[in-house]
Amino acid sequence: MNKYDDPNLSPQTLQTYQGYSLQVFTSGRIKLSFHISHTHRVEYYGECPKRFREAYARQSQRSLQVMPEHFACVGAILEGSPASLIHRIHLKADNNATADNAHIITDTEQEVCHVVLGALHHQWDLTTAVIQALLSRSGPRRGSPSCFNEYMPSYDHDWEEATFTLQDYQVGYRDPRKARANTSMSQDYDDLTF
């Protein structure tokens, strides 16, 4: 068994989750929260290293043979989207717990975020402001407000291929300056500890 094949993101385990949320932070990080219950979640961060293509090549080299469907799906997305960022996924609070069976690819030209979990592909349409936040990475790594935070319950996609558009979102883009001004203890802040 490959230690980079995270069982929390396997098709069997995904079926047990009530849904998941996608958060984008002004620091350039992305957070995936898989909801086990209303209060219990399994959380992952997506980070785009400076040399993300080299990092992806290393992941592919070490895990391609045990995860061919996943890397075929990611490869097809990258082939059609040359201006993309590749986000490495790791368990919250453990940068070393990399999941090679999950990637987030952000197509900056088409303004689309692709979440690939094994062979499952979800496409999230984003706004220009959210893409700019991912590109500029201007917010601090900690305490950075989210500029996008949407939840998709499992009955909206049944853990099958899906596309989420701007019309599907409750809020969509959230102005981080307003979030910071409205409250200092918002749940939209990244990695707050009390």
CYANA upper distance limits for C-alpha pairs under 8 A (distance plus 0.5 A):
  1 MET  CA      5 ASP  CA      8.27
  2 ASN  CA     63 SER  CA      7.82
  2 ASN  CA     66 VAL  CA      7.78
  4 TYR  CA     63 SER  CA      8.07
  4 TYR  CA     97 ALA  CA      8.04
  4 TYR  CA     98 THR  CA      6.59
  4 TYR  CA     99 ALA  CA      5.60
  4 TYR  CA    100 ASP  CA      5.79
  4 TYR  CA    101 ASN  CA      7.74
  5 ASP  CA     99 ALA  CA      6.35
  5 ASP  CA    100 ASP  CA      6.43
  5 ASP  CA    101 ASN  CA      6.02
  6 ASP  CA     10 SER  CA      7.47
  6 ASP  CA     99 ALA  CA      5.89
  6 ASP  CA    100 ASP  CA      8.03
  6 ASP  CA    101 ASN  CA      7.20
  7 PRO  CA     13 THR  CA      7.58
  8 ASN  CA     13 THR  CA      6.24
  8 ASN  CA     14 LEU  CA      7.64
  8 ASN  CA     42 VAL  CA      8.45
  9 LEU  CA     13 THR  CA      6.78
  9 LEU  CA     14 LEU  CA      6.48
  9 LEU  CA    101 ASN  CA      7.92
  9 LEU  CA    102 ALA  CA      7.90
  9 LEU  CA    117 LEU  CA      6.88
  9 LEU  CA    118 GLY  CA      7.82
 10 SER  CA     14 LEU  CA      6.60
 10 SER  CA    117 LEU  CA      8.05
 10 SER  CA    118 GLY  CA      7.22
 11 PRO  CA     15 GLN  CA      6.89
 11 PRO  CA    118 GLY  CA      7.86
 12 GLN  CA     16 THR  CA      7.74
 13 THR  CA     17 TYR  CA      7.64
 14 LEU  CA    159 TRP  CA      7.53
 15 GLN  CA    158 ASP  CA      8.36
 15 GLN  CA    159 TRP  CA      7.09
 16 THR  CA     36 ILE  CA      7.63
 17 TYR  CA     34 PHE  CA      6.84
 17 TYR  CA     35 HIS  CA      5.99
 17 TYR  CA     36 ILE  CA      5.36
 17 TYR  CA     37 SER  CA      8.18
 17 TYR  CA    154 SER  CA      7.75
 18 GLN  CA     34 PHE  CA      8.08
 18 GLN  CA     35 HIS  CA      5.92
 18 GLN  CA     36 ILE  CA      6.38
 18 GLN  CA     37 SER  CA      7.28
 18 GLN  CA    153 PRO  CA      6.34
 18 GLN  CA    154 SER  CA      5.85
 19 GLY  CA     34 PHE  CA      6.58
 19 GLY  CA     35 HIS  CA      6.07
 19 GLY  CA     36 ILE  CA      8.40
 19 GLY  CA    151 TYR  CA      7.74
 19 GLY  CA    152 MET  CA      6.13
 19 GLY  CA    153 PRO  CA      4.54
 19 GLY  CA    154 SER  CA      4.81
 19 GLY  CA    155 TYR  CA      8.35
 20 TYR  CA     32 LEU  CA      7.29
 20 TYR  CA     33 SER  CA      5.85
 20 TYR  CA     34 PHE  CA      4.84
 20 TYR  CA     35 HIS  CA      6.11
 20 TYR  CA    151 TYR  CA      6.17
 20 TYR  CA    152 MET  CA      6.14
 20 TYR  CA    153 PRO  CA      6.94
 20 TYR  CA    154 SER  CA      8.07
 21 SER  CA     31 LYS  CA      8.39
 21 SER  CA     32 LEU  CA      6.24
 21 SER  CA     33 SER  CA      5.71
 21 SER  CA     34 PHE  CA      7.20
 21 SER  CA    149 ASN  CA      7.32
 21 SER  CA    150 GLU  CA      5.88
 21 SER  CA    151 TYR  CA      4.46
 21 SER  CA    152 MET  CA      6.58
 22 LEU  CA     30 ILE  CA      7.60
 22 LEU  CA     31 LYS  CA      6.34
 22 LEU  CA     32 LEU  CA      5.50
 22 LEU  CA     33 SER  CA      7.30
 22 LEU  CA    148 PHE  CA      8.05
 22 LEU  CA    149 ASN  CA      6.19
 22 LEU  CA    150 GLU  CA      6.08
 22 LEU  CA    151 TYR  CA      7.00
 23 GLN  CA     30 ILE  CA      6.07
 23 GLN  CA     31 LYS  CA      5.49
 23 GLN  CA     32 LEU  CA      7.10
 23 GLN  CA    146 SER  CA      6.86
 23 GLN  CA    147 CYS  CA      8.09
 23 GLN  CA    148 PHE  CA      5.80
 23 GLN  CA    149 ASN  CA      4.77
 23 GLN  CA    150 GLU  CA      7.13
 24 VAL  CA     28 GLY  CA      7.55
 24 VAL  CA     29 ARG  CA      6.60
 24 VAL  CA     30 ILE  CA      5.09
 24 VAL  CA     31 LYS  CA      7.01
 24 VAL  CA    130 VAL  CA      7.77
 24 VAL  CA    134 LEU  CA      8.10
 24 VAL  CA    146 SER  CA      5.98
 24 VAL  CA    147 CYS  CA      6.35
 24 VAL  CA    148 PHE  CA      5.53
 24 VAL  CA    149 ASN  CA      7.10
 25 PHE  CA     29 ARG  CA      5.89
 25 PHE  CA     30 ILE  CA      6.70
 25 PHE  CA    133 ALA  CA      7.72
 25 PHE  CA    134 LEU  CA      8.04
 25 PHE  CA    139 GLY  CA      8.12
 25 PHE  CA    144 SER  CA      6.77
 25 PHE  CA    145 PRO  CA      6.40
 25 PHE  CA    146 SER  CA      4.64
 25 PHE  CA    147 CYS  CA      6.20
 25 PHE  CA    148 PHE  CA      7.62
 25 PHE  CA    190 ASP  CA      8.00
 26 THR  CA    133 ALA  CA      5.47
 26 THR  CA    134 LEU  CA      7.14
 26 THR  CA    136 SER  CA      8.46
 26 THR  CA    137 ARG  CA      6.26
 26 THR  CA    138 SER  CA      6.59
 26 THR  CA    139 GLY  CA      5.15
 26 THR  CA    140 PRO  CA      8.00
 26 THR  CA    144 SER  CA      6.64
 26 THR  CA    145 PRO  CA      6.97
 26 THR  CA    146 SER  CA      6.76
 26 THR  CA    147 CYS  CA      6.97
 26 THR  CA    176 PRO  CA      8.18
 27 SER  CA    133 ALA  CA      7.73
 27 SER  CA    134 LEU  CA      7.72
 27 SER  CA    137 ARG  CA      4.93
 27 SER  CA    138 SER  CA      6.18
 27 SER  CA    139 GLY  CA      4.69
 27 SER  CA    140 PRO  CA      5.92
 27 SER  CA    141 ARG  CA      5.82
 27 SER  CA    144 SER  CA      6.72
 28 GLY  CA     47 GLU  CA      7.85
 28 GLY  CA     48 CYS  CA      8.18
 28 GLY  CA    133 ALA  CA      6.63
 28 GLY  CA    134 LEU  CA      4.73
 28 GLY  CA    135 LEU  CA      7.29
 28 GLY  CA    136 SER  CA      7.71
 28 GLY  CA    137 ARG  CA      4.96
 28 GLY  CA    138 SER  CA      8.11
 28 GLY  CA    139 GLY  CA      8.08
 29 ARG  CA     45 TYR  CA      7.32
 29 ARG  CA     46 GLY  CA      6.31
 29 ARG  CA     47 GLU  CA      5.79
 29 ARG  CA     48 CYS  CA      7.91
 29 ARG  CA    134 LEU  CA      7.66
 30 ILE  CA     45 TYR  CA      6.12
 30 ILE  CA     46 GLY  CA      5.30
 30 ILE  CA     47 GLU  CA      7.17
 31 LYS  CA     43 GLU  CA      7.57
 31 LYS  CA     44 TYR  CA      6.19
 31 LYS  CA     45 TYR  CA      4.96
 31 LYS  CA     46 GLY  CA      6.51
 32 LEU  CA     43 GLU  CA      6.26
 32 LEU  CA     44 TYR  CA      5.66
 32 LEU  CA     45 TYR  CA      6.76
 32 LEU  CA     46 GLY  CA      8.19
 33 SER  CA     41 ARG  CA      6.58
 33 SER  CA     42 VAL  CA      6.26
 33 SER  CA     43 GLU  CA      4.91
 33 SER  CA     44 TYR  CA      6.91
 34 PHE  CA     41 ARG  CA      5.86
 34 PHE  CA     42 VAL  CA      5.61
 34 PHE  CA     43 GLU  CA      6.73
 35 HIS  CA     39 THR  CA      8.24
 35 HIS  CA     40 HIS  CA      6.77
 35 HIS  CA     41 ARG  CA      5.05
 35 HIS  CA     42 VAL  CA      7.16
 36 ILE  CA     40 HIS  CA      5.97
 36 ILE  CA     41 ARG  CA      5.90
 36 ILE  CA     42 VAL  CA      7.84
 37 SER  CA     41 ARG  CA      7.39
 43 GLU  CA     91 LEU  CA      6.80
 43 GLU  CA     92 LYS  CA      6.05
 44 TYR  CA     89 ILE  CA      6.94
 44 TYR  CA     90 HIS  CA      5.96
 44 TYR  CA     91 LEU  CA      4.92
 44 TYR  CA     92 LYS  CA      5.35
 45 TYR  CA     88 ARG  CA      8.49
 45 TYR  CA     89 ILE  CA      6.09
 45 TYR  CA     90 HIS  CA      6.01
 45 TYR  CA     91 LEU  CA      6.85
 45 TYR  CA     92 LYS  CA      6.42
 46 GLY  CA     87 HIS  CA      5.55
 46 GLY  CA     88 ARG  CA      5.75
 46 GLY  CA     89 ILE  CA      4.94
 46 GLY  CA     90 HIS  CA      7.08
 46 GLY  CA    103 HIS  CA      8.17
 46 GLY  CA    104 ILE  CA      7.31
 47 GLU  CA     87 HIS  CA      5.28
 47 GLU  CA     88 ARG  CA      5.76
 47 GLU  CA     89 ILE  CA      7.11
 48 CYS  CA     52 PHE  CA      6.46
 48 CYS  CA     85 LEU  CA      7.20
 48 CYS  CA     86 ILE  CA      6.40
 48 CYS  CA     87 HIS  CA      4.83
 48 CYS  CA     88 ARG  CA      6.64
 49 PRO  CA     55 ALA  CA      8.05
 49 PRO  CA     87 HIS  CA      7.91
 49 PRO  CA     88 ARG  CA      8.24
 51 ARG  CA     55 ALA  CA      6.91
 52 PHE  CA     56 TYR  CA      6.54
 52 PHE  CA     85 LEU  CA      7.81
 52 PHE  CA     86 ILE  CA      6.51
 52 PHE  CA     87 HIS  CA      7.87
 53 ARG  CA     57 ALA  CA      6.67
 53 ARG  CA     86 ILE  CA      7.64
 54 GLU  CA     58 ARG  CA      6.87
 55 ALA  CA     59 GLN  CA      6.91
 56 TYR  CA     60 SER  CA      6.60
 56 TYR  CA     86 ILE  CA      7.81
 56 TYR  CA     88 ARG  CA      8.16
 57 ALA  CA     61 GLN  CA      6.56
 58 ARG  CA     62 ARG  CA      6.81
 59 GLN  CA     63 SER  CA      6.56
 59 GLN  CA     64 LEU  CA      8.29
 59 GLN  CA    100 ASP  CA      6.80
 60 SER  CA     64 LEU  CA      5.50
 60 SER  CA     71 PHE  CA      7.43
 60 SER  CA    100 ASP  CA      8.42
 63 SER  CA     67 MET  CA      6.48
 63 SER  CA    100 ASP  CA      7.38
 64 LEU  CA     68 PRO  CA      5.71
 64 LEU  CA     71 PHE  CA      6.90
 67 MET  CA     71 PHE  CA      6.99
 67 MET  CA    101 ASN  CA      7.40
 67 MET  CA    118 GLY  CA      8.10
 68 PRO  CA     72 ALA  CA      6.49
 69 GLU  CA     73 CYS  CA      6.71
 69 GLU  CA    118 GLY  CA      7.58
 69 GLU  CA    119 ALA  CA      6.17
 70 HIS  CA     74 VAL  CA      6.82
 70 HIS  CA    101 ASN  CA      6.83
 70 HIS  CA    102 ALA  CA      8.25
 70 HIS  CA    116 VAL  CA      7.94
 70 HIS  CA    117 LEU  CA      7.89
 70 HIS  CA    118 GLY  CA      5.28
 70 HIS  CA    119 ALA  CA      5.34
 71 PHE  CA     75 GLY  CA      6.31
 72 ALA  CA     76 ALA  CA      6.65
 73 CYS  CA     77 ILE  CA      6.94
 73 CYS  CA    116 VAL  CA      8.10
 73 CYS  CA    119 ALA  CA      6.91
 73 CYS  CA    121 HIS  CA      8.26
 74 VAL  CA     78 LEU  CA      6.69
 74 VAL  CA    103 HIS  CA      8.12
 74 VAL  CA    105 ILE  CA      8.42
 74 VAL  CA    116 VAL  CA      7.55
 75 GLY  CA     79 GLU  CA      6.51
 76 ALA  CA     80 GLY  CA      6.95
 77 ILE  CA     81 SER  CA      6.60
 77 ILE  CA    105 ILE  CA      8.39
 78 LEU  CA     82 PRO  CA      6.39
 78 LEU  CA     84 SER  CA      7.48
 78 LEU  CA    105 ILE  CA      8.31
 81 SER  CA    107 ASP  CA      6.51
 82 PRO  CA    107 ASP  CA      8.35
 83 ALA  CA    107 ASP  CA      6.46
 83 ALA  CA    108 THR  CA      6.55
 83 ALA  CA    109 GLU  CA      6.90
 84 SER  CA    105 ILE  CA      6.79
 84 SER  CA    106 THR  CA      5.75
 84 SER  CA    107 ASP  CA      4.81
 84 SER  CA    108 THR  CA      6.28
 84 SER  CA    109 GLU  CA      8.35
 85 LEU  CA    105 ILE  CA      6.10
 85 LEU  CA    106 THR  CA      5.58
 85 LEU  CA    107 ASP  CA      7.10
 85 LEU  CA    108 THR  CA      7.93
 86 ILE  CA    103 HIS  CA      7.59
 86 ILE  CA    104 ILE  CA      6.54
 86 ILE  CA    105 ILE  CA      5.20
 86 ILE  CA    106 THR  CA      7.13
 87 HIS  CA    103 HIS  CA      6.51
 87 HIS  CA    104 ILE  CA      5.54
 87 HIS  CA    105 ILE  CA      6.64
 87 HIS  CA    106 THR  CA      8.42
 88 ARG  CA     98 THR  CA      7.74
 88 ARG  CA     99 ALA  CA      8.23
 88 ARG  CA    100 ASP  CA      8.40
 88 ARG  CA    102 ALA  CA      8.35
 88 ARG  CA    103 HIS  CA      6.43
 88 ARG  CA    104 ILE  CA      7.59
 89 ILE  CA     98 THR  CA      6.31
 89 ILE  CA     99 ALA  CA      6.12
 89 ILE  CA    100 ASP  CA      7.93
 89 ILE  CA    102 ALA  CA      6.76
 89 ILE  CA    103 HIS  CA      6.45
 89 ILE  CA    104 ILE  CA      7.94
 90 HIS  CA     94 ASP  CA      7.31
 90 HIS  CA     95 ASN  CA      6.29
 90 HIS  CA     96 ASN  CA      7.51
 90 HIS  CA     97 ALA  CA      5.73
 90 HIS  CA     98 THR  CA      4.76
 90 HIS  CA     99 ALA  CA      6.18
 91 LEU  CA     95 ASN  CA      7.25
 91 LEU  CA     97 ALA  CA      6.03
 91 LEU  CA     98 THR  CA      7.27
 91 LEU  CA     99 ALA  CA      8.20
101 ASN  CA    117 LEU  CA      6.61
101 ASN  CA    118 GLY  CA      5.55
102 ALA  CA    115 VAL  CA      8.08
102 ALA  CA    116 VAL  CA      6.00
102 ALA  CA    117 LEU  CA      5.02
102 ALA  CA    118 GLY  CA      6.49
103 HIS  CA    115 VAL  CA      6.68
103 HIS  CA    116 VAL  CA      5.78
103 HIS  CA    117 LEU  CA      7.27
104 ILE  CA    113 CYS  CA      7.35
104 ILE  CA    114 HIS  CA      6.02
104 ILE  CA    115 VAL  CA      5.17
104 ILE  CA    116 VAL  CA      6.67
105 ILE  CA    113 CYS  CA      6.33
105 ILE  CA    114 HIS  CA      5.49
105 ILE  CA    115 VAL  CA      7.15
105 ILE  CA    116 VAL  CA      8.48
106 THR  CA    111 GLU  CA      7.81
106 THR  CA    112 VAL  CA      6.33
106 THR  CA    113 CYS  CA      4.85
106 THR  CA    114 HIS  CA      6.59
107 ASP  CA    111 GLU  CA      6.13
107 ASP  CA    112 VAL  CA      5.71
107 ASP  CA    113 CYS  CA      6.73
107 ASP  CA    114 HIS  CA      8.32
108 THR  CA    112 VAL  CA      7.38
108 THR  CA    131 ILE  CA      6.75
111 GLU  CA    125 ASP  CA      6.78
111 GLU  CA    126 LEU  CA      5.88
111 GLU  CA    127 THR  CA      6.93
111 GLU  CA    128 THR  CA      7.13
111 GLU  CA    131 ILE  CA      6.92
112 VAL  CA    123 GLN  CA      7.16
112 VAL  CA    124 TRP  CA      6.18
112 VAL  CA    125 ASP  CA      5.11
112 VAL  CA    126 LEU  CA      6.04
113 CYS  CA    123 GLN  CA      6.29
113 CYS  CA    124 TRP  CA      5.48
113 CYS  CA    125 ASP  CA      6.82
113 CYS  CA    126 LEU  CA      7.39
114 HIS  CA    121 HIS  CA      7.30
114 HIS  CA    122 HIS  CA      6.28
114 HIS  CA    123 GLN  CA      5.11
114 HIS  CA    124 TRP  CA      6.78
115 VAL  CA    121 HIS  CA      6.32
115 VAL  CA    122 HIS  CA      5.63
115 VAL  CA    123 GLN  CA      6.84
115 VAL  CA    124 TRP  CA      8.28
116 VAL  CA    120 LEU  CA      6.10
116 VAL  CA    121 HIS  CA      5.15
116 VAL  CA    122 HIS  CA      6.99
117 LEU  CA    121 HIS  CA      7.08
120 LEU  CA    159 TRP  CA      7.89
120 LEU  CA    160 GLU  CA      6.86
120 LEU  CA    161 GLU  CA      6.40
121 HIS  CA    160 GLU  CA      8.06
121 HIS  CA    161 GLU  CA      5.64
121 HIS  CA    162 ALA  CA      7.43
122 HIS  CA    161 GLU  CA      6.07
122 HIS  CA    162 ALA  CA      5.46
122 HIS  CA    163 THR  CA      6.25
122 HIS  CA    164 PHE  CA      8.13
123 GLN  CA    162 ALA  CA      6.86
123 GLN  CA    163 THR  CA      5.09
123 GLN  CA    164 PHE  CA      6.58
124 TRP  CA    163 THR  CA      6.50
124 TRP  CA    164 PHE  CA      5.35
124 TRP  CA    165 THR  CA      6.81
125 ASP  CA    163 THR  CA      8.22
125 ASP  CA    164 PHE  CA      6.67
125 ASP  CA    165 THR  CA      5.58
125 ASP  CA    166 LEU  CA      6.75
126 LEU  CA    130 VAL  CA      6.79
126 LEU  CA    131 ILE  CA      7.39
126 LEU  CA    165 THR  CA      8.33
126 LEU  CA    166 LEU  CA      7.59
126 LEU  CA    172 GLY  CA      8.45
127 THR  CA    131 ILE  CA      6.97
127 THR  CA    173 TYR  CA      7.44
128 THR  CA    132 GLN  CA      6.60
129 ALA  CA    133 ALA  CA      6.82
129 ALA  CA    173 TYR  CA      7.76
130 VAL  CA    134 LEU  CA      6.99
130 VAL  CA    147 CYS  CA      6.93
130 VAL  CA    148 PHE  CA      7.35
130 VAL  CA    173 TYR  CA      7.17
131 ILE  CA    135 LEU  CA      6.77
132 GLN  CA    136 SER  CA      6.37
133 ALA  CA    137 ARG  CA      6.25
133 ALA  CA    138 SER  CA      7.54
133 ALA  CA    147 CYS  CA      8.31
139 GLY  CA    144 SER  CA      6.12
139 GLY  CA    145 PRO  CA      8.38
140 PRO  CA    144 SER  CA      5.82
141 ARG  CA    190 ASP  CA      8.23
142 ARG  CA    189 TYR  CA      8.39
142 ARG  CA    190 ASP  CA      6.25
142 ARG  CA    191 ASP  CA      6.51
142 ARG  CA    192 LEU  CA      7.88
143 GLY  CA    189 TYR  CA      5.81
143 GLY  CA    190 ASP  CA      5.69
143 GLY  CA    191 ASP  CA      7.09
143 GLY  CA    192 LEU  CA      6.91
144 SER  CA    189 TYR  CA      6.12
144 SER  CA    190 ASP  CA      6.01
145 PRO  CA    176 PRO  CA      6.03
145 PRO  CA    179 ALA  CA      7.36
145 PRO  CA    180 ARG  CA      7.43
145 PRO  CA    188 ASP  CA      6.20
145 PRO  CA    189 TYR  CA      5.11
145 PRO  CA    190 ASP  CA      6.91
146 SER  CA    174 ARG  CA      7.71
146 SER  CA    176 PRO  CA      6.89
146 SER  CA    188 ASP  CA      5.97
146 SER  CA    189 TYR  CA      6.86
146 SER  CA    190 ASP  CA      7.86
147 CYS  CA    173 TYR  CA      6.12
147 CYS  CA    174 ARG  CA      5.04
147 CYS  CA    175 ASP  CA      6.40
147 CYS  CA    176 PRO  CA      6.05
148 PHE  CA    172 GLY  CA      6.38
148 PHE  CA    173 TYR  CA      5.63
148 PHE  CA    174 ARG  CA      6.25
149 ASN  CA    171 VAL  CA      8.40
149 ASN  CA    172 GLY  CA      7.57
149 ASN  CA    173 TYR  CA      8.46
149 ASN  CA    174 ARG  CA      8.48
149 ASN  CA    188 ASP  CA      8.24
150 GLU  CA    169 TYR  CA      6.84
150 GLU  CA    170 GLN  CA      7.61
150 GLU  CA    171 VAL  CA      8.00
150 GLU  CA    172 GLY  CA      7.52
152 MET  CA    156 ASP  CA      6.94
152 MET  CA    157 HIS  CA      8.29
153 PRO  CA    157 HIS  CA      7.98
154 SER  CA    158 ASP  CA      5.58
154 SER  CA    159 TRP  CA      6.92
157 HIS  CA    161 GLU  CA      7.68
157 HIS  CA    162 ALA  CA      6.50
164 PHE  CA    168 ASP  CA      6.55
164 PHE  CA    169 TYR  CA      8.43
165 THR  CA    169 TYR  CA      7.70
166 LEU  CA    172 GLY  CA      7.18
174 ARG  CA    178 LYS  CA      8.46
174 ARG  CA    179 ALA  CA      8.02
175 ASP  CA    179 ALA  CA      7.01
176 PRO  CA    180 ARG  CA      6.67
177 ARG  CA    181 ALA  CA      6.69
178 LYS  CA    182 ASN  CA      6.43
179 ALA  CA    183 THR  CA      6.92
179 ALA  CA    186 SER  CA      8.08
180 ARG  CA    184 SER  CA      6.66
185 MET  CA    189 TYR  CA      8.06
